[in-house]
Amino acid sequence: MRGFGTRPRALPRALPRRLPRRLPRRLPRTLLGLALATVVLAAVARPLAAQGAQPVPPDWLLAHLDVETTGLIPGHHEMIDLGMVITDSEGVELDRLFLRIQAEHPERTSPEARAVNAFDAARWRALGALTPAAAVDSVIAFHRRVAGARPTMLVAFNSQFDAAFLDHLFRARGASWRALYHYFVLDIPSMAWSLGYRELTGGALSARLGVEDEPRVAEEHTGITGALLNVRIYRALRAVERARPAPNATRPSA
């Protein structure tokens, strides 16, 4: 490569020694278009580059979420309880929240859902279930009290299921959970799969990892028991990850 301060080489003879006096009429427009495109790309690239250069914030929090519902279809079925445990990135608990929520359409409860969580509208009222709007306000107040402005990411065992029901709950209040949590949601089975575990249920994975399962009796099976199980599994997976050598680590010679 040619360094600074050296004389440039002569142009090849095949190239014209002089540029034409008159440029084609369309060339200025082309150059203007290229210039504008360069400015736009630079304006887009600068914030992206700056964002990519930033290190991962050291104060990330995780909101381990589990919900119970009246069925499997978000928007048709409803959330009837919510458990959340906020931890640091290593799974150390900071605080927890448990809410029962009164369904507006209890007649839509599927037999399978009732067999899992024992939902009954009269029993829920007796247990002090909140309205959906009050539940959203409680989640927001809990997050602000515990997490404040710290970046927080949701963690769930079946992330698309829990996030979809959380989204419908917040939308009914005219709110968005993305105002509180990062856009991405961590999925525990995906974490386990990446470490070689193929168990896709909480009971099977907890047994494989040697952690305590949550109650499987319907009356005792709630969002908070599920969220606490998520935390236990997350801690176990982090321990497995820490125990494994780094990908670029070299094995000691014999």
N, C-alpha and C positions, 0 to 999 in steps of 0.2 A: 504494500500500500504506500501511497505517496504521502509523506508527512508535511507538516506546515513548514513554510519557508523554502521549499524546493521549487524549481522552475517547472511549469507545466509542460507536458510534451506537446509537440506540434500536432495540429489536426491532421487526420488522414487526408490524402490527396483527393479521395473520392468525394469528400464533402465540399460544398461550394465555399469559396473564400469570402464572399459577400452575401449578406441576406438580401432578398429582393426588396426594392424600395417601397413597393406597395404590398400590403398584406391583404389577403382575401377579406371581403367584407364580413363574412361570417365569423372570422377569427376573433375579433374583439368580444362578440357575444359569448363565444365558446370560452374565452379566457375569463370573462366575467362570471360565467356559470361555474367554472372550476374554482374561481376564487371564493364565490359564495359557498360552494359545497365544502371547501376547505375550512372556512370559518365555522360553518354549522357543525362539521365533524369535530373540530377542535373544541367547540363549546360543549359538545356532548361528551367527548372523551375526557376532558379535564376533570369533571366531577366524578366520572366513573373511575378514572385512574386514582383520584384522591381517595375514593371510597375503598378501592381494592387495596390501597397501601396502608389503610388503617389496621392496626392489630385488633384481634378479637377482644372486646371489652373484658376486663378481668372480673367484673362484678355481675356477670350474667346470673339470673335466677331462673328456676324452672318451676312451672305451675303444673303439678301432676293432677290430671283431671280424670274423673270417672263419673258417668251419669247412668241413671236408670230411667227407663222410658215405658210408654204404654205400647210400644211396638217397634218395628224396624224402619218405618218410613218417616223420615224427617218432613215436617210440614203437615203430615196427616196425623201421625202419632206425636205424643208430647213428652217432654222431660218431666219426670215426677220426683226426682231428687238429684242432687249434685254434691259431689265430694271433691275437694281440692286441697292439696298439700303443697305449699310453696317451700322449696329447698334451694340451697346453693347448687353450683354445678357438680358437686360431689355427692349430692343427695342428703345433705345435713338439713333436717327440718327446721324451718323458721316459724311456721304457723300453719293451721289447718282450718277448713271451713266445711260445714255440712248444712245443707238446706233441703227441706222437703217442699215440693211445689205442687199446688193444687191444679190438676188437669181441668181444662175448660171443656173437654169432650171425653169424659171418662168412659162413655159408651163405646169408644173406639178401641179400648184396651183389648189386646189379643190374649187368648188363653195362654200362649207360650210366655208372654211377658209377665202375666200375673203369676205364673208358676215360678218365675225366677225371682220377682221382687215383692210379691204379695200385695200389690197395689189394690187399695179399696178406698173410694172417695170419702166415705163416712169416716173411716179410720184415719185417713190423712187429715181431715178437718180436725178431728180430736187431737191429733199430734201437732197441731199448730202449723200446718202447711201454709206457705206464703203464696200470694198471687204471683203470676209470672213477672209482672212489673216490679213488685217488691223484691223478687229473687234477683233480678238484674241489678237493682240498686244495691243489694247486699253484696253481690260479687264485686261491683265497682268499688264500693266502700272498703271491702276487704283488701282488694288489690292496692288501693291507694295507701291504706294504712301499713301494709306489710312491705310492698315492693317500692312504693313511691315512684320515683322516676327511673329506677334501675331497669335495664332491659330484661324482659321476661319472655320465656318461650314455653308454650304449652307442651305437655308430654302426656300421651295417652296410650292405652294398650291397643285400641283400634281407632287410630287417630281420625280417620275420615268420618267414622260414625259419631264420635263424641263432638268433633268440631262442627259437623253439620247440625246436630241438635242444639249446640251452643249458639250457632249462628241464627237459627230460627227463634230461639228464646230472646236473643238481643234484638233482632229485627222487629219482633212484636212490640218492643219498647221504643222503637225508633233509634236504636243504638247499634254499635258495632263492636265486637270483641277485639277487632284489630286495633282499636284505639288503646287497648291495654297490653296486648301481646304481640309478639313478632309474627310476621305473616306465615312463616313456616311452622309446622307442628311436628315434633319428634314422635316417632312411632316405635314402641318398645319391641314388638315382634320383628320389625326391620333391623333394629339394633342387634337383637339376638341372632337373627339370620346371618348377619355379616360376621358374627363370631363363630358360626358353625352350628348353631342350635336350630333344629327344625320343628320344635314344638310350637304350635300356634295358638294354644289356649293358656290362660293364666294358670290353671291348675297343673297342666302338664309341665309348663316351663318352670313354675315354682318348685315342683318336685325335682326336676332335673337339676336346678340350681341349689337345692337344699334350703329353700326359704319357706317360711310359714305361709300357707295358703289363706285366702279369705273364707269366711263362712259360706257354705253352700245351702244353708237353710234359708228359705225365701224371706221369712220375717227378719232375719239377721243380715241379709245380703243387701248392702246399700252402696251408694256412691262413695262414701268415705271409706268403707272397708276395701272397695276396689282401688281407690286412690292410694291408700296405704300399701296395698299389695304392689301397685306400680312402683312405689318408692323402694320397696324391698328388692324387687327384681332389678330395678335400675342400679341400686347399689351393688348387687351381686354381679351384674354385667360389667360395671366399672372395675370391680375387683379382678374379674377375669381378664379384662383388657390390660390392666396395670401389670398383671403377672406374666403376660406374654412379652417376648422380646420385641423391640421396635423393628419395623420392616427392614431398616438399613443396618441393624445391629449385626456385628460379626461374631460368630461362635468362637469361643476360646479353643485354641489348638490343643490337641491331645498330648 
